[in-house]
Amino acid sequence: MGVFADALAAAMNPSCAGGNHAAIYVERQVIRWFRDMLGFPDSSMGLLVSGGSMATLTALAVARHVKSGVDVRAKGLRDAPAPFSFYMTSEGHTCARKAIELLGFGSESIRTIPTDDDYRMRVDALASAIAEDRARGVRPIAVVATAGTTNTGAIDDIEAVALLCRQHDIWLHVDAAYGGPAILTAEYGTRLRRAFAGADSVALDPHKWMFVPVEAGFVIVRDAGAMRATFSLVPPYIRSAGSPTGVYGLPWFSEYGFQQTRGFRALKVWMTIKHAGLGGLKSAIEENIALAGYLADRIRATPQLELIASGLSVVCFRYVGGGSAALQGPNEEDAVRVNRAILDRLQLGGDAFITSTELKGRFVLRACIVNYRSTREDVDLLIDAVLGIGAAV
Ligand SMILES: Cc1ncc(COP(=O)(O)O)c(C=O)c1O
């Protein structure tokens, strides 16, 4: 349905900078749906963007505007009285690092907070880092926590992080680009709703786990006024009447983000939700999670494979050969060589598509199931393919 919607949107070809036309109201509807889904208040504002990276850049630009303590729009950061700091873990997505660099803070302003055994931000370490920075006269701007890390699907203890952020007047951005839609599920719903309740901004990608064709990202900022104050610049050739009855309509989307002319991304999101319903998306996401559980079970039951980590619909594992084979134990170099070869042959062979990553310095194979058509047969095929290639290598 999203593919069909994209074709319709291309033919209609409106600019969603603003104005008083149908596409604007479709996007407003989508924003309201997401706002309700995430538990954000009416006073918040959302925006469809290209993806998680742009959502994070947008959110952190608002954080800079609100928390830097300088008139950043007029003077930039040149009059800043103190150095700034941001906090994230090594498991946080690099798009946050890119955004922080692009916003002029420099990557040296990032404090990398260690993770626990489950790849979640260590809140005690975060508290110490903030206290240390405060004592050194450094001004904390934002914590970037993650609800569903790319590597392992880990969900940080965001409630505890939010408490710290409130105590220290720090912006809390939650990267839920991948994991956010799990809020629809019975298993993760309550936890994620509580997590988002303390967030100043959230990024969530419909083009990941809501099965919408790329590009479709979403950002929401709790304080709509701050978002508008960060981006609004209305020249005479763009009139924004702020009225739903006038020619120019409600405040323009271009006042809430960097883009002026914007495509009609909303239609594919709107039609996907209308078609599947939030209930349909919930079932598909729960099925993906169950499938990841099945994959993890099959790995556990297969002596040649080792389960390294799993969370949401991500499963990380590696081939270790037969039982007491040479690949187990200290022979890390062989393990890397063999698993890399498996990944290359698997991808080039075309039977299954998984990726790789590094966890605590170890090279691992990584499956992330975000396709509503994936089945147990696909998982079985993946296991067979990995075992077949592993034995041959
Ligand atoms: C957790 C997380 N955050 C952010 C991103 C960046 O999103 P995008 O690629 O849509 O810009 C990704 C994935 O790519 C991700 O997995």
The ligand as an SDF file (V2000), in Angstrom:
LIG
                    3D

 16 16  0  0  0  0  0  0  0  0999 V2000
   18.6810    3.0160   16.1520 C   0  0  0  0  0  0  0  0  0  0  0  0
   18.8820    3.7910   14.8780 C   0  0  0  0  0  0  0  0  0  0  0  0
   18.9190    5.1360   14.9030 N   0  0  0  0  0  0  0  0  0  0  0  0
   19.0880    5.8610   13.7910 C   0  0  0  0  0  0  0  0  0  0  0  0
   19.2560    5.2710   12.5760 C   0  0  0  0  0  0  0  0  0  0  0  0
   19.4470    6.1350   11.3650 C   0  0  0  0  0  0  0  0  0  0  0  0
   18.2950    6.1540   10.6280 O   0  0  0  0  0  0  0  0  0  0  0  0
   18.2810    6.5080    9.0600 P   0  0  0  0  0  0  0  0  0  0  0  0
   19.1810    5.5120    8.4100 O   0  0  0  0  0  0  0  0  0  0  0  0
   16.8520    6.3540    8.6780 O   0  0  0  0  0  0  0  0  0  0  0  0
   18.7700    7.8930    8.9000 O   0  0  0  0  0  0  0  0  0  0  0  0
   19.2320    3.8600   12.4980 C   0  0  0  0  0  0  0  0  0  0  0  0
   19.3960    3.0870   11.2580 C   0  0  0  0  0  0  0  0  0  0  0  0
   19.8360    3.2570   10.2780 O   0  0  0  0  0  0  0  0  0  0  0  0
   19.0380    3.1100   13.6680 C   0  0  0  0  0  0  0  0  0  0  0  0
   19.0240    1.7660   13.6460 O   0  0  0  0  0  0  0  0  0  0  0  0
  1  2  1  0
  2  3  1  0
  2 15  2  0
  3  4  2  0
  4  5  1  0
  5  6  1  0
  5 12  2  0
  6  7  1  0
  7  8  1  0
  8  9  2  0
  8 10  1  0
  8 11  1  0
 12 13  1  0
 12 15  1  0
 13 14  2  0
 15 16  1  0
M  END
$$$$
